[in-house]
């Protein structure tokens, strides 16, 4: 089914609160085989709420509305719905009883359902035809079927909304009017070392094979995430098509794919170190400990990470890592020779099986015509050999440092994979 999501609240339109409910709903609806064609955010204005709802009903099979169901004066969703859909507010005494059973004190006599509603009593006035989603629950939430289309009204409080979404909305939509949801399979590929345009060029023909295949490209600096989505009515057909596409993407983008879905570069490297029974150390200059920070963000990294040395000055490069003074004087701190010596020194001092080093010019100052800002050298030392690498990055200081840290981790990944 095709759906639309509307989030309501001035706190959202002002940017004071992040709209996490819409993304949660969209993700779970998509996974259940539904297509979300639009998501909108509307402030606490009754006319705007009504207008957004009517537009959504004109183009979607179902609508999810979050927020504006509370008891305060700025909660206007029910009023807006009553006016927009011509469904008068109806007093629901069972809601009053439920609130009283929870210890709330209310007016003994309900008002006329308009401006005179007393405090929490406002919660008992719902648009005509509303069906409470979960009568036993503490939170508000109801279903309204309008022109045979379901509209789900959910609270704006994230944890309350999520509970109703999972327990009430998804089950009701699963077979609405006998419509079977499509089978949807998705995978996110984490790609590093290729631009979005390069990846797009390589995968351009994939979507042309079958209308059920969709590929998306999302730059998430310093990498690119590629989403592959397969939809079909038949589960076996979806699985077969998904397996074929997965194998093709893996083959086309190898060796730039380092992981998938929720995996991070540091977690992938950590798992490889465990699998190969290797221990890692790092020797950093211009990244100032960022590589070590990335590695230790992974729980259990003490199993394979021995430690890092941040040697920013030449003096510390000499005294802590054993870089020869002649190397520094003849080639400079930013050089292939220094990077190699740093990696060897780091492995020697820590006793690690592998040490990766980083030295360079992160900017914005310090560059020269021979070695402009963004010039970085890295070293990778193992028991068999030590290699050095030259990279030329661009961007602001934090971008250069981030690219350097990701590249250093990728060098370790490739070494462990024999690439």
Secondary structure in CASP SS format (residue, H / E / C, confidence):
PFRMAT SS
TARGET T0000
AUTHOR 0000-0000-0000
METHOD secondary structure of the structure
MODEL  1
X C 1.00
X E 1.00
X E 1.00
X E 1.00
X E 1.00
X E 1.00
X E 1.00
X E 1.00
X C 1.00
X H 1.00
X H 1.00
X H 1.00
X H 1.00
X C 1.00
X C 1.00
X C 1.00
X C 1.00
X C 1.00
X C 1.00
X H 1.00
X H 1.00
X H 1.00
X H 1.00
X H 1.00
X H 1.00
X H 1.00
X H 1.00
X H 1.00
X H 1.00
X H 1.00
X H 1.00
X C 1.00
X C 1.00
X C 1.00
X E 1.00
X E 1.00
X E 1.00
X E 1.00
X E 1.00
X E 1.00
X E 1.00
X E 1.00
X C 1.00
X C 1.00
X C 1.00
X H 1.00
X H 1.00
X H 1.00
X H 1.00
X H 1.00
X H 1.00
X H 1.00
X H 1.00
X H 1.00
X H 1.00
X H 1.00
X H 1.00
X H 1.00
X H 1.00
X C 1.00
X C 1.00
X E 1.00
X E 1.00
X E 1.00
X E 1.00
X E 1.00
X C 1.00
X C 1.00
X C 1.00
X C 1.00
X C 1.00
X C 1.00
X C 1.00
X C 1.00
X C 1.00
X C 1.00
X H 1.00
X H 1.00
X H 1.00
X H 1.00
X H 1.00
X H 1.00
X H 1.00
X H 1.00
X C 1.00
X C 1.00
X C 1.00
X C 1.00
X E 1.00
X E 1.00
X E 1.00
X C 1.00
X H 1.00
X H 1.00
X H 1.00
X H 1.00
X H 1.00
X H 1.00
X H 1.00
X H 1.00
X H 1.00
X C 1.00
X C 1.00
X C 1.00
X C 1.00
X C 1.00
X C 1.00
X C 1.00
X C 1.00
X C 1.00
X C 1.00
X C 1.00
X C 1.00
X C 1.00
X C 1.00
X C 1.00
X C 1.00
X C 1.00
X H 1.00
X H 1.00
X H 1.00
X H 1.00
X H 1.00
X H 1.00
X E 1.00
X E 1.00
X E 1.00
X C 1.00
X C 1.00
X C 1.00
X E 1.00
X E 1.00
X C 1.00
X C 1.00
X C 1.00
X C 1.00
X C 1.00
X C 1.00
X C 1.00
X C 1.00
X E 1.00
X E 1.00
X E 1.00
X E 1.00
X E 1.00
X E 1.00
X C 1.00
X C 1.00
X E 1.00
X E 1.00
X E 1.00
X E 1.00
X E 1.00
X E 1.00
X C 1.00
X C 1.00
X C 1.00
X H 1.00
X H 1.00
X H 1.00
X H 1.00
X H 1.00
X H 1.00
X H 1.00
X H 1.00
X H 1.00
X H 1.00
X H 1.00
X H 1.00
X H 1.00
X H 1.00
X H 1.00
X H 1.00
X C 1.00
X C 1.00
X H 1.00
X H 1.00
X H 1.00
X C 1.00
X C 1.00
X C 1.00
X C 1.00
X E 1.00
X E 1.00
X E 1.00
X E 1.00
X E 1.00
X E 1.00
X E 1.00
X E 1.00
X E 1.00
X C 1.00
X C 1.00
X C 1.00
X C 1.00
X H 1.00
X H 1.00
X H 1.00
X H 1.00
X H 1.00
X H 1.00
X H 1.00
X H 1.00
X C 1.00
X C 1.00
X C 1.00
X H 1.00
X H 1.00
X H 1.00
X C 1.00
X C 1.00
X C 1.00
X E 1.00
X E 1.00
X E 1.00
X E 1.00
X E 1.00
X E 1.00
X E 1.00
X E 1.00
X C 1.00
X C 1.00
X E 1.00
X E 1.00
X E 1.00
X E 1.00
X E 1.00
X E 1.00
X E 1.00
X E 1.00
X E 1.00
X E 1.00
X C 1.00
X C 1.00
X H 1.00
X H 1.00
X H 1.00
X H 1.00
X H 1.00
X H 1.00
X H 1.00
X H 1.00
X H 1.00
X H 1.00
X H 1.00
X H 1.00
X H 1.00
X H 1.00
X H 1.00
X H 1.00
X H 1.00
X H 1.00
X H 1.00
X C 1.00
X C 1.00
X C 1.00
X E 1.00
X E 1.00
X E 1.00
X E 1.00
X C 1.00
X C 1.00
X C 1.00
X C 1.00
X H 1.00
X H 1.00
X H 1.00
X H 1.00
X H 1.00
X H 1.00
X H 1.00
X H 1.00
X H 1.00
X H 1.00
X H 1.00
X C 1.00
X C 1.00
X C 1.00
X C 1.00
X E 1.00
X E 1.00
X E 1.00
X E 1.00
X E 1.00
X C 1.00
X C 1.00
X C 1.00
X C 1.00
X C 1.00
X H 1.00
X H 1.00
X H 1.00
X H 1.00
X H 1.00
X H 1.00
X H 1.00
X C 1.00
X C 1.00
X C 1.00
X C 1.00
X H 1.00
X H 1.00
X H 1.00
X C 1.00
X E 1.00
X E 1.00
X E 1.00
X E 1.00
X E 1.00
X E 1.00
X C 1.00
X C 1.00
X C 1.00
X H 1.00
X H 1.00
X H 1.00
X H 1.00
X H 1.00
X H 1.00
X H 1.00
X H 1.00
X C 1.00
X C 1.00
X C 1.00
X H 1.00
X H 1.00
X H 1.00
X H 1.00
X H 1.00
X H 1.00
X H 1.00
X C 1.00
X C 1.00
X C 1.00
X C 1.00
X H 1.00
X H 1.00
X H 1.00
X H 1.00
X H 1.00
X H 1.00
X H 1.00
X H 1.00
X H 1.00
X H 1.00
X H 1.00
X H 1.00
X H 1.00
X H 1.00
X H 1.00
X C 1.00
X C 1.00
X C 1.00
X E 1.00
X E 1.00
X E 1.00
X E 1.00
X E 1.00
X E 1.00
X E 1.00
X C 1.00
X C 1.00
X C 1.00
X C 1.00
X C 1.00
X C 1.00
X C 1.00
X C 1.00
X C 1.00
X C 1.00
X C 1.00
X C 1.00
X C 1.00
X C 1.00
X E 1.00
X E 1.00
X E 1.00
X E 1.00
X E 1.00
X E 1.00
X E 1.00
X C 1.00
X C 1.00
X C 1.00
X C 1.00
X E 1.00
X E 1.00
X E 1.00
X E 1.00
X E 1.00
X E 1.00
X E 1.00
X C 1.00
X C 1.00
X C 1.00
X C 1.00
X H 1.00
X H 1.00
X H 1.00
X H 1.00
X H 1.00
X H 1.00
X H 1.00
X H 1.00
X H 1.00
X H 1.00
X H 1.00
X H 1.00
X H 1.00
X H 1.00
X H 1.00
X H 1.00
X H 1.00
X H 1.00
X H 1.00
X H 1.00
X H 1.00
X C 1.00
X C 1.00
END
